Amino acid sequence: MLFSKTTNEMSSRERFHETMAYGTLDRTPYFEEGIRKEVIKAWRRQGLPRNADLSRMFPSDLRERMEVDLNPRPSLRRWPTTMADLDTFQKHLNPYDKKRLPKKWSKRVSAWSSRDHVLMLYVHRGFFQTMGVRDWRRFKEVIYLLIDHPDLVRRMMTIQGEFSAKLAERVLKEVRIDAAVFSEPIGGNDCPLISPQMYEEFVLKSYEPLLNLLNRYGVETIIFQTFANARILLPSILRWGFNCLWACEVNIAAMDYRSIRHEFGRDLRLIGGIDLDALRRDRDAIRSEIETKVPPLIRDGGYVPLADGRVREDVPFENYVYYRELLQKITQQRS
């Protein structure tokens, strides 16, 4: 069933802004994170017609992810371990490098000026990626740096924060975005890998130039997108100006959105929150997951429902169909 278009229907962009403002909606928005080719291939073996168009079968609100290149350019041969290394690190972070912006920049700026869809700018890669953690060796190195050379860590994060703010400003001078996203793969299912105190000292303080910039340009939705059980960090991020949580592939019990809404109220908007594991089981699990969580959050507002991770091959096609039909029925209801 398609979302029927009427003269009073909001655009995806309008609907998102009204949701984040706890305003009046024609219906609840729904985003899709995209179905990978290997998933489609598996579903075809389970009965998905070869010519089927999932975007028409299960339409969603339109959202675009704008990414700028936040990595050192050219790549570093060795990540900093001493204060002397930071000069090289900083030289590899030139915010005015034209290649850091998306390709065909001028044409895209022109197209974005008349868009109806949601445009989210990813402005930071988070602590561990900024510190160059790609493997166990560098992870161990960074943990020792936190203990033995905190000034180096603090300065490295500051350099990245200032660079990211200058790069983001290049975008904001030409494009009005709908949300800014800070990606934060900060730990695992049990907890973050650094304490809230350390997170504020080393990470959130380094975000200050970016947060000030976003405030100056009137960006109203600041999203903390985490890939961990970051529950104990939520009071800190709220104090520093974040107002939306998007928790992905997390311990769903620890990051239960009903509990989070009860604790933090409307100060924290929410995206996601549906346990992807329920889609791997059966209809009863899917129905229980959606019917117990989604309606109360929708009624309270400031919520965009979707699974807490991208659908993979181990989700049966019939389960996905049931999930989308049930969720569509709920989100189609007038708010």
MARSE-638278 format. One line per 8 residues: for each residue z, y, x of C-alpha. Coordinates in steps of 0.2 Angstrom, whole numbers. Layout:
Z Y X; ...
END
This chain:
0 0 0; -5 17 7; 6 32 6; -3 41 -9; -8 59 -4; -3 73 -17; -4 91 -16; 14 92 -14
15 79 0; 22 85 17; 14 82 33; 22 71 46; 27 86 56; 35 95 41; 44 79 35; 51 77 53
58 95 53; 65 94 36; 74 77 41; 81 85 57; 87 100 47; 95 89 33; 83 98 21; 73 93 6
60 79 8; 46 71 -2; 51 54 6; 59 48 22; 49 47 37; 44 31 46; 38 30 64; 29 15 72
30 12 91; 14 3 92; 10 -15 91; 4 -23 108; -12 -33 109; -3 -49 114; 7 -47 97; -9 -45 87
-16 -60 96; -1 -71 91; -1 -65 73; -19 -69 71; -15 -87 75; -2 -85 61; -14 -79 48; -17 -60 51
-36 -58 47; -46 -53 62; -53 -37 53; -36 -32 47; -30 -14 50; -11 -13 52; -11 6 51; -19 5 34
-9 -10 28; 7 -2 34; 5 17 36; 17 27 46; 21 45 50; 11 52 64; 19 55 81; 13 59 98
22 56 114; 17 70 127; 21 64 145; 20 75 160; 21 68 178; 40 69 183; 38 58 198; 37 64 217
19 67 221; 13 59 232; 25 45 231; 40 44 243; 39 31 257; 58 32 257; 71 39 244; 84 51 251
99 44 259; 104 60 269; 105 79 265; 91 81 277; 79 70 266; 81 82 252; 68 94 259; 55 81 258
60 76 241; 59 94 235; 42 96 243; 35 82 233; 41 90 216; 28 104 214; 29 109 196; 13 119 197
2 104 202; -11 104 189; -12 85 189; 6 84 182; 0 90 165; -10 78 153; -29 76 156; -40 88 147
-26 100 145; -35 115 138; -44 105 124; -27 97 120; -18 113 119; -31 119 107; -30 104 96; -11 104 96
-11 122 89; -17 115 71; -9 98 71; 0 90 57; 9 77 67; 25 76 77; 24 80 95; 38 75 107
39 81 125; 47 69 137; 56 81 149; 67 70 160; 68 52 166; 87 50 168; 99 47 182; 94 31 190
75 34 189; 77 51 197; 88 43 211; 73 31 214; 81 15 208; 67 2 206; 76 -13 213; 93 -20 218
93 -13 236; 91 5 230; 103 3 216; 116 -2 228; 112 12 239; 114 25 225; 131 18 220; 137 20 238
130 37 238; 140 42 223; 156 36 231; 152 42 249; 140 57 248; 142 64 230; 135 81 236; 119 73 240
118 65 223; 123 81 215; 110 91 225; 96 78 221; 99 79 203; 99 98 203; 82 98 212; 75 87 199
83 97 185; 76 113 191; 59 106 194; 58 98 177; 63 114 169; 49 123 177; 36 110 173; 42 110 155
40 129 154; 22 127 159; 20 117 143; 31 127 131; 22 143 136; 6 135 128; 12 122 115; 26 122 102
33 105 102; 44 97 89; 57 88 100; 61 86 118; 66 69 124; 78 64 138; 75 46 143; 91 38 149
91 20 155; 109 21 160; 117 4 159; 117 -12 149; 124 -20 133; 142 -18 138; 143 0 144; 135 14 155
135 11 174; 144 27 178; 159 35 169; 158 49 156; 166 60 169; 153 56 182; 139 57 169; 144 75 165
147 80 183; 131 73 191; 119 71 176; 122 83 162; 126 98 173; 109 95 181; 101 96 164; 107 114 161
91 123 167; 81 112 155; 93 113 140; 94 132 142; 75 133 143; 73 122 127; 86 134 118; 76 149 124
60 142 117; 68 137 100; 66 118 102; 78 113 89; 78 94 91; 85 88 108; 84 69 109; 95 57 119
84 41 120; 95 28 128; 92 10 133; 110 5 134; 126 4 125; 130 23 128; 143 25 115; 156 32 127
144 45 133; 140 52 115; 155 65 115; 148 72 132; 130 73 126; 135 82 110; 145 95 121; 130 99 131
119 102 117; 110 86 112; 109 83 93; 99 67 91; 101 49 96; 87 37 98; 95 20 105; 83 7 110
86 -12 114; 104 -10 113; 120 -20 108; 118 -16 90; 136 -19 86; 142 -7 98; 129 6 94; 130 3 75
123 19 67; 134 19 52; 149 19 63; 141 32 74; 138 43 59; 156 41 53; 163 46 70; 151 60 74
145 66 57; 129 77 55; 130 84 72; 121 69 78; 104 65 70; 98 47 72; 82 38 75; 80 19 75
96 8 72; 88 -7 64; 92 -23 74; 75 -30 81; 84 -47 82; 85 -48 63; 66 -48 63; 66 -64 74
76 -73 61; 72 -74 42; 70 -64 26; 89 -65 22; 93 -58 39; 80 -44 37; 85 -40 20; 104 -39 24
100 -28 40; 90 -16 30; 99 -15 14; 116 -13 21; 111 0 34; 96 10 29; 100 17 11; 117 25 16
110 33 31; 95 40 21; 106 47 8; 117 56 21; 101 63 29; 95 67 47; 89 49 49; 72 41 54
73 22 51; 64 10 63; 68 -5 73; 78 -2 89; 63 -9 100; 45 -12 100; 40 -28 91; 36 -43 102
27 -60 100; 43 -68 95; 43 -59 79; 33 -69 66; 20 -60 57; 27 -65 40; 44 -57 45; 35 -41 51
26 -40 34; 42 -43 24; 51 -30 35; 38 -16 33; 36 -20 14; 55 -18 11; 57 -3 22; 42 5 15
49 3 -3; 65 11 3; 57 25 12; 45 29 -2; 59 34 -13; 61 52 -16; 75 60 -7
END
